[in-house]
Amino acid sequence: MAARAGADPEARPHWSGQMGFVLSAIGSAVGLGNLWRFPAVAYENGGGAFLIPYLVAFFTAGVPILWLDYAIGHRYRGSPPLALRRIQRRFEALGWFQVGLNVLISLFYAALLAWSASYFVFAFTRRWGADTETFFYDTYLRRPAGAGFNLDFVPATAGPLALVWLAVIVIIALGVRRGVERANVVFIPLLTVAFVLLVGRSMYLPGAETGLDALFTPNLHRLLEPSIWIAAYGQIFFTLSISYGIMMTYSSYRRRKANQTTTGLVVALANGSFEMLAGIGVFCALGFMAAKEGSPIDHLVGDSGAGLAFITYPRVVSEMPSSAFFGVVFFGSMFMAGFTSLLSNVQVVVASAQDKFNLSARQAALFVCGPMAVFSLLLFGTTSAFYTLDVMDHWVNNVGIVVSAVALSVLVVWVARKGRELTYHLTVLSTLSVGRIWRSFAGTFGPFVLVVWLVQWLYSTYANGYHSYPRWFLIADGWGAIAVCGLVGVVFTVLPWRSQPDDFTPWPEFSPQVAQRLAHWEDTLLDLSADDPFEAGEK
C-alpha cells in the first residue's frame, strides 16, 4: 500500500543522494531544445551578442524561478497539486493545470523521441538519401497536404512510439530511485561523452570556423532591439524546465537537509554548458556544409525545430567524412537527452496521481501512463502527427507554461505572501543564501518579463497566424490544448483526496526565535552559519 501523503515524510520516495538528484534534474533540463532550439535562436538574435542578454536572463529570471520551484517542492513535500494546496487550498487548481501541461508535453515529446530513435537507426545506412526533406515529410511521416486530424496510422512512426512508451512505463513502475534516478545515472554520463565526441570531431571539419564565426560573431548593435532580450528570457525559461511542476516534484523527493541553491546553480550551469556544446557542434557541421556547397550558412539554419534536426542535419551528415559516426552520435544524443526529459514530465503526472489517489508507483504507471500511451499513439502515430505536434508544442510552450509561471509567482509571492518564508527555507538549507533580491527577481521581475513575452506572442500570432495553418486548426489544436489543461485543473481539484493532504507540517519548523534571527540576517546581511537553525527550530 502506498504511503499516505500526510504520513511520515520519510515514507515519501527519496533520491539516493545529492548526486542522484543533480543528475536527474540535469536530465530534465537538458532536452531536445538544447540541440535544435538554442543554436538557431542564438544565430537569429545577434550571434555572440546574444550571450549577453542570455547571461542576464540566466541570473535574473532562470535561476531565481528555479530556486522558487525547489523551495516550494521541498518545503511542502509534494507534487504540484499537493504542494500548492498546502500553501492555500484554492491553489490546487494551478497544480493540476501544470499536470495537464505535462500530460500534453509527454504525448508529443514521446513522438519526437520515436522519430529520433528511427533516425538513429537510419544513420547507419543514411537511409534518408539525398532529398532529406521529401524523405522526412513524405516517406517517413507520410504527412498529408493540409493540416487536420485523422486516424491513418503510420507503422514506421507508431511502432517506435509504442516502444518508447513501453520503456517509460517500465522505468516509472520501478519508482523514483530504482527507475528514474538509475535511468539518469546511465544516460547523463553517456550523453556527456556523446556531446564531447560530437563537438570535438565537428571542430576539425573543413569550414568549421565559418560556422563558429556565424554563431559567435557579435552583432552588438542588435542589443538595442527589445526582441533580442525577450528571446533570451524565453530561451532561458524554456530550457530549465521551470514553473510547470517538474523541479517542484523532483525537489519534493529530496531529504530534509538538502542544499537547495547551490545544487540549483549547478543544474542551471550544466544545462547552459550543454546548450553551448550543442551550438558549437551544430554550427561547426553547418559551416562545413556551407563551405562544401559554397552557399551562405543562413540557408542551412532553417527554423529552430524539427526542420533543423530531421532535414538540415541529415543532409549535412551525408556529406561528412565518417558520416555514420556523426549521424549515430547526433541522433543517439537527441534520444538520450529527450528520454530523460520525458521521464521528468511523466513523473510529475504520476506523482500527482500518487499523492491524490494514494497509488503505488506500479499502479500509477499502469493507470496513468497506459492511457497516456494510447492517446499519444492516436494523436502522433498517424499521418497528421506533424501538424498536431507543431501547433500543440507551440501553444503549450508559449501560452501554457508562461501562464503557469506568472500565476505561480504571483499567487505564491503576492497572494499567499510566502516570499519571506521561502527565503528563510532556502537560507537555512543552503550554503548560498538568498534575500530580498531573489524575491524581487522571482516574484516581480521574472513574471513581468514573461507577461511582456506573452503579450508580444499573442499580438504576433493574432496578426500573422502560425505557419499558414487554418484558423480552425489553431483554435482546435492550440487553444484547445490550453482549454484541456484548464479543464484538468477544475475536474481534478473537485475530486476527493484519498490521502490526508492537510496532515502536514512544513520543514524545517521555524521557531519564533529562528524566524527573528533570519529576519535580522536578511536586514543586516549577517552570517548565521555559526549556529544550526535546524537545532533551534526543533527545540
C-alpha positions in Angstrom: 0.0 0.0 0.0 1.3 3.4 -0.9 2.2 5.8 1.9 -0.4 8.5 2.6 0.6 12.0 1.5 0.3 13.3 5.1 2.2 10.4 6.7 5.8 10.4 7.9 7.7 12.4 5.3 10.5 9.8 5.3 7.9 7.4 3.7 7.9 9.6 0.6 10.4 8.3 -2.0 13.8 9.9 -1.9 16.7 10.2 -4.2 19.7 8.1 -3.1 21.7 11.2 -2.5 22.6 14.7 -3.9 24.3 13.3 -7.0 21.2 11.3 -7.9 19.1 14.4 -7.7 21.5 16.6 -9.6 21.9 14.1 -12.5 18.1 13.7 -12.6 17.5 17.5 -12.6 20.1 17.9 -15.4 18.4 15.1 -17.3 15.1 17.0 -17.1 16.6 20.4 -18.1 18.8 19.1 -21.0 16.4 18.1 -23.7 15.7 18.4 -27.4 15.6 22.2 -27.2 19.3 22.3 -26.3 20.1 20.6 -29.6 17.9 22.3 -32.0 16.5 25.5 -30.4 19.4 27.2 -28.8 21.7 27.2 -31.8 19.1 28.7 -34.1 17.8 31.2 -31.6 21.3 32.5 -30.8 22.1 32.8 -34.5 18.9 34.6 -35.3 19.4 37.1 -32.4 22.8 38.6 -32.8 25.2 35.6 -32.6 27.8 36.2 -30.0 26.0 39.3 -28.8 23.0 37.1 -27.8 25.2 35.7 -25.0 24.9 39.0 -23.1 21.1 39.0 -22.7 21.3 35.2 -22.3 23.5 35.5 -19.2 21.5 38.4 -17.8 18.3 36.3 -18.2 20.0 33.4 -16.7 20.8 35.2 -13.4 17.7 37.4 -13.2 14.9 35.0 -14.2 16.1 31.5 -14.8 18.0 30.7 -11.6 15.6 32.7 -9.3 12.5 30.9 -10.6 14.3 27.6 -10.5 15.0 28.2 -6.8 11.4 29.1 -6.3 10.4 25.7 -7.6 12.9 24.0 -5.4 11.8 25.8 -2.3 8.1 25.1 -2.8 8.6 21.4 -3.7 11.0 20.7 -0.8 9.2 22.7 1.9 5.7 21.4 1.2 6.9 17.9 0.1 4.6 17.2 -2.8 3.7 17.2 -6.5 2.3 20.5 -7.8 -1.3 19.9 -6.7 -0.3 18.8 -3.2 2.4 21.4 -2.6 0.3 24.3 -3.8 -2.7 23.1 -1.9 -0.6 23.1 1.3 0.2 26.8 0.6 -3.5 27.6 0.1 -6.3 25.2 -0.8 -7.5 27.2 -3.8 -4.1 27.0 -5.4 -4.5 23.2 -6.0 -6.2 24.0 -9.4 -2.9 25.6 -10.6 -1.1 22.5 -9.7 -3.5 20.4 -11.8 -3.2 22.9 -14.6 0.6 22.2 -14.5 -0.1 18.4 -14.5 -2.2 19.0 -17.7 0.7 20.7 -19.3 3.0 17.8 -18.5 0.4 15.3 -20.0 0.3 17.2 -23.3 4.1 17.6 -23.4 4.6 13.9 -22.7 2.2 13.0 -25.5 4.1 14.9 -28.3 7.6 14.6 -26.7 7.3 10.8 -27.0 6.6 11.2 -30.7 9.8 13.3 -31.1 11.7 10.6 -29.3 10.3 7.9 -31.6 11.4 10.0 -34.6 14.9 10.4 -33.1 15.1 6.6 -32.5 14.2 5.9 -36.1 16.8 8.3 -37.4 19.4 6.8 -35.1 18.8 3.5 -37.0 18.6 5.3 -40.4 22.0 7.0 -39.7 23.9 3.7 -40.1 23.0 3.5 -43.8 22.0 7.1 -44.4 18.6 5.9 -45.4 17.2 9.4 -45.8 19.0 9.7 -49.1 19.8 12.9 -51.0 16.4 14.6 -50.6 16.1 14.7 -46.8 13.0 16.9 -46.8 11.0 14.6 -49.0 12.1 11.6 -47.0 11.1 13.2 -43.7 7.7 14.6 -44.7 6.5 12.2 -47.4 8.3 8.9 -46.9 8.7 8.7 -43.2 5.8 10.8 -41.7 3.5 10.4 -44.8 2.3 13.9 -44.0 -0.8 14.9 -45.9 -1.0 18.1 -47.9 -3.2 20.0 -45.5 -3.5 20.3 -41.7 -6.1 18.3 -39.9 -6.8 15.3 -37.8 -7.1 11.6 -38.9 -6.6 8.1 -37.7 -4.5 6.9 -40.7 -1.7 5.1 -38.8 1.9 5.0 -40.0 3.7 1.8 -38.8 7.1 3.4 -39.2 6.3 6.0 -36.5 3.6 4.2 -34.4 5.9 1.2 -33.8 8.8 3.2 -32.3 6.3 5.4 -30.4 4.8 2.3 -28.7 8.3 1.1 -27.7 9.1 4.5 -26.2 6.0 4.3 -24.0 6.8 0.8 -23.0 10.2 1.8 -21.8 8.7 4.8 -19.9 6.1 2.6 -18.2 8.7 0.1 -17.1 11.0 2.8 -15.6 8.3 4.7 -13.9 6.9 1.5 -12.4 10.3 0.9 -10.8 9.9 4.1 -8.8 11.9 7.2 -8.2 15.2 5.7 -7.1 15.3 2.4 -8.9 13.7 3.7 -12.1 14.0 7.4 -12.8 17.3 8.0 -11.0 19.0 5.0 -12.4 18.0 5.9 -15.9 19.5 9.4 -15.5 22.7 8.0 -13.9 23.2 5.9 -17.0 22.1 8.4 -19.7 23.6 11.7 -18.5 27.2 10.5 -18.4 26.7 8.8 -21.8 25.1 12.0 -23.2 28.1 14.0 -21.9 30.5 11.7 -23.7 28.5 11.8 -26.9 28.3 15.6 -26.8 32.1 15.9 -26.3 32.8 13.4 -29.2 30.4 15.2 -31.5 31.8 18.7 -30.7 35.4 17.5 -30.8 35.1 15.9 -34.2 33.0 18.7 -35.6 35.6 21.3 -34.8 38.1 19.7 -37.1 35.8 19.6 -40.1 36.8 21.8 -43.1 34.9 25.0 -42.8 34.0 24.6 -39.1 35.5 28.0 -38.4 32.8 29.5 -40.7 30.1 28.1 -38.6 31.7 29.3 -35.4 32.1 32.8 -36.8 28.4 32.7 -37.7 27.4 31.6 -34.2 29.7 33.8 -32.1 30.4 36.9 -34.1 28.6 39.6 -32.1 26.2 42.0 -33.7 26.4 44.4 -30.8 24.0 46.9 -32.4 21.2 44.4 -32.0 21.4 44.6 -28.3 19.3 47.7 -28.6 16.4 45.7 -30.0 13.9 44.6 -27.3 13.1 41.4 -29.2 16.6 40.1 -28.6 16.2 40.4 -24.8 12.7 38.9 -24.9 14.1 36.0 -26.9 16.9 35.4 -24.4 14.5 35.3 -21.5 12.3 32.9 -23.4 15.2 30.6 -24.2 16.4 30.5 -20.6 12.9 30.0 -19.3 12.0 27.1 -21.6 15.3 25.3 -21.3 15.4 25.0 -17.5 12.1 23.1 -17.1 10.8 25.6 -14.6 7.4 26.7 -13.4 5.3 23.8 -14.6 5.9 21.2 -11.9 9.0 19.3 -12.8 11.5 20.8 -10.5 8.9 21.2 -7.8 8.2 17.4 -8.0 11.9 16.4 -8.2 12.7 18.7 -5.2 10.0 17.0 -3.1 12.0 13.8 -3.2 15.0 15.3 -1.5 15.8 14.6 2.1 15.3 17.1 4.9 18.8 18.6 5.0 19.4 19.1 1.3 21.3 22.1 -0.1 18.9 23.9 -2.4 20.5 27.0 -4.0 23.9 25.5 -4.8 22.6 22.4 -6.5 20.1 24.6 -8.4 23.0 26.7 -9.7 24.9 23.5 -10.7 21.9 22.2 -12.6 21.4 25.6 -14.4 25.1 25.9 -15.3 25.2 22.3 -16.6 22.2 22.9 -18.8 23.8 26.1 -20.2 27.0 24.2 -20.9 25.1 21.5 -22.8 23.5 24.3 -24.9 26.8 25.8 -25.7 28.3 22.5 -26.7 25.3 21.8 -28.9 25.6 25.2 -30.5 29.3 24.6 -31.3 28.7 21.1 -32.7 25.8 22.0 -34.8 27.3 25.2 -36.3 30.7 23.5 -37.0 28.7 21.0 -39.1 26.7 23.7 -40.8 29.9 25.6 -41.5 31.3 22.5 -43.2 28.2 22.1 -45.3 28.2 25.8 -46.3 31.9 25.6 -47.4 31.2 22.4 -49.3 28.2 23.9 -51.2 29.6 27.4 -51.5 26.3 28.8 -50.0 25.6 31.2 -47.1 25.2 29.5 -43.8 21.8 31.1 -43.2 20.4 29.0 -46.0 21.2 25.9 -43.8 20.0 27.0 -40.4 16.3 26.8 -41.3 13.9 27.0 -38.3 14.7 26.1 -34.8 12.6 22.9 -34.6 12.2 19.6 -36.3 13.4 21.0 -39.6 16.9 21.6 -38.3 17.1 18.2 -36.7 15.4 15.9 -39.2 16.0 17.7 -42.6 19.1 20.0 -42.4 21.3 17.9 -40.2 20.8 14.6 -42.0 21.7 16.4 -45.3 24.9 17.7 -43.6 25.7 14.3 -42.1 25.5 12.7 -45.5 28.4 14.9 -46.8 30.7 14.4 -43.8 33.6 12.1 -43.6 32.6 9.3 -41.2 29.0 10.2 -41.8 27.6 7.1 -40.0 29.5 8.1 -36.8 28.2 11.7 -36.9 24.6 10.6 -37.5 24.6 7.8 -34.9 26.1 10.1 -32.2 23.9 13.1 -33.0 20.6 11.2 -33.1 21.7 9.0 -30.2 22.3 12.2 -28.2 18.9 13.5 -29.2 17.2 10.4 -27.9 19.1 10.3 -24.6 18.5 14.0 -24.0 14.8 13.7 -24.8 14.2 10.5 -22.9 15.4 11.8 -19.6 13.3 14.9 -20.1 10.2 12.8 -21.0 10.7 10.8 -17.7 10.6 14.0 -15.8 7.3 15.1 -17.5 5.7 11.8 -16.8 6.9 11.7 -13.2 5.0 14.9 -12.5 1.8 13.3 -13.7 2.4 10.0 -11.8 3.5 11.7 -8.6 0.3 13.9 -8.6 -1.8 10.8 -9.1 0.0 9.0 -6.3 -0.5 11.9 -3.9 -4.1 12.4 -4.8 -5.4 8.8 -5.1 -2.9 7.1 -2.8 -1.4 4.8 -5.5 1.8 2.9 -5.6 4.4 3.5 -8.4 3.3 0.4 -10.3 -0.4 1.3 -10.0 0.3 4.8 -11.2 2.5 3.6 -14.1 -0.4 1.3 -15.3 -3.4 3.5 -14.7 -1.7 6.9 -15.7 0.9 6.0 -18.3 -1.2 3.4 -20.0 -3.9 5.9 -21.1 -1.3 8.5 -22.0 0.4 6.0 -24.3 -2.9 5.3 -26.1 -3.7 9.0 -26.6 -0.1 9.6 -27.8 -0.5 6.8 -30.4 -3.9 8.2 -31.5 -2.5 11.7 -32.0 1.0 11.1 -33.1 1.2 7.7 -34.6 -0.9 8.9 -37.6 -0.2 10.9 -40.8 -1.4 14.1 -39.2 1.2 13.8 -36.4 3.5 16.6 -37.7 0.7 19.3 -37.8 -0.7 18.3 -34.5 2.6 18.3 -32.8 3.8 21.6 -34.3 0.8 23.5 -33.1 0.4 21.8 -29.7 4.0 22.3 -28.9 3.9 26.0 -29.9 0.8 26.8 -27.8 1.8 24.8 -24.7 5.3 26.3 -24.6 4.3 29.9 -25.4 1.0 30.2 -23.6 0.5 27.3 -21.2 3.9 27.3 -19.5 4.2 31.1 -19.4 0.7 31.5 -17.9 1.7 28.8 -15.3 4.9 30.6 -14.4 3.3 34.0 -14.0 0.4 32.6 -11.9 2.8 30.6 -9.7 5.0 33.6 -8.9 2.1 36.0 -8.3 0.0 33.5 -6.2 2.8 32.3 -4.0 4.8 35.6 -3.5 2.0 38.2 -3.6 -1.3 36.5 -2.8 -0.2 33.9 -0.2 2.7 36.2 0.9 5.1 33.2 1.2 8.1 35.0 -0.2 9.8 35.6 3.1 9.1 32.1 4.4 10.6 30.5 1.2 13.5 32.9 1.5 14.1 31.5 5.0 13.8 28.0 3.8 16.4 28.4 1.1 18.7 30.3 3.5 18.6 27.7 6.3 19.3 24.8 3.9 21.8 26.3 1.6 25.4 27.4 1.5 24.4 30.2 -0.9 21.9 32.4 0.9 19.2 34.5 -0.7 17.2 37.5 0.3 15.2 40.4 -1.0 16.9 40.5 -4.3 15.9 36.9 -5.0 12.3 37.6 -4.1 12.2 40.7 -6.4 13.5 38.6 -9.3 11.3 35.5 -8.7 8.2 37.4 -7.7 8.3 40.6 -9.7 10.9 41.0 -12.5 10.6 37.4 -13.9 6.8 37.5 -14.1 6.9 40.9 -15.7 9.2 39.8 -18.4 7.1 36.8 -19.1 4.0 38.9 -19.4 5.7 41.1 -21.9 6.8 37.9 -23.8 3.2 36.6 -23.8 1.7 39.9 -25.0 4.2 40.1 -27.8 3.5 36.4 -28.8 -0.3 36.9 -28.7 -0.1 40.0 -30.9 2.2 38.4 -33.4 0.0 35.2 -33.6 -3.2 37.2 -34.0 -1.7 39.4 -36.7 0.2 36.8 -38.6 -1.2 33.4 -37.7 1.1 30.5 -37.4 2.7 28.8 -40.5 -0.3 29.5 -42.6 -2.4 26.9 -40.7 -6.2 27.4 -41.0 -7.6 29.3 -38.1 -10.0 26.4 -37.1 -7.0 24.1 -36.7 -5.1 26.6 -34.5 -8.2 27.0 -32.3 -8.8 23.3 -32.0 -5.3 22.1 -31.5 -3.6 25.2 -30.0 -6.2 26.9 -27.8 -8.0 23.5 -27.4 -4.8 22.2 -25.7 -4.8 25.1 -23.2 -8.5 24.5 -22.5 -7.8 20.9 -21.8 -5.3 21.9 -19.2 -7.8 24.3 -17.6 -10.4 21.5 -17.6 -7.9 19.2 -15.8 -7.3 21.9 -13.3 -11.1 22.2 -12.5 -12.1 18.5 -12.6 -9.2 17.0 -10.5 -9.5 19.8 -7.9 -13.1 18.8 -7.3 -12.3 15.1 -7.0 -11.9 14.0 -3.3 -8.5 13.1 -1.9 -7.8 9.5 -0.9 -4.9 10.6 1.3 -4.5 13.2 4.0 -3.0 16.3 2.3 -3.6 18.6 5.2 -2.0 16.4 7.8 1.3 18.1 7.4 3.9 20.4 8.9 6.5 22.2 6.7 10.1 21.6 7.4 12.3 22.9 8.8 9.9 24.2 11.5 10.9 27.8 12.3 10.6 28.7 15.9 9.9 32.4 16.6 13.5 32.8 17.7 14.8 31.3 14.5 12.5 33.4 12.3 13.5 36.5 14.2 17.2 35.8 13.6 16.6 35.0 10.0 14.8 38.3 9.5 17.6 40.1 11.3 20.1 38.4 8.9 18.1 39.5 5.9 18.1 43.1 7.1 21.7 43.2 8.2 23.3 40.6 5.9 24.9 39.0 8.9 26.2 35.4 8.6 24.2 32.8 10.6 26.4 29.9 9.7 27.9 29.7 13.2 24.6 28.2 14.5 22.4 25.5 13.2 18.9 26.8 12.6 17.6 23.2 12.4 18.6 22.6 16.0 17.0 25.9 17.2 13.9 25.2 15.1 13.3 21.7 16.6 13.7 22.7 20.3 
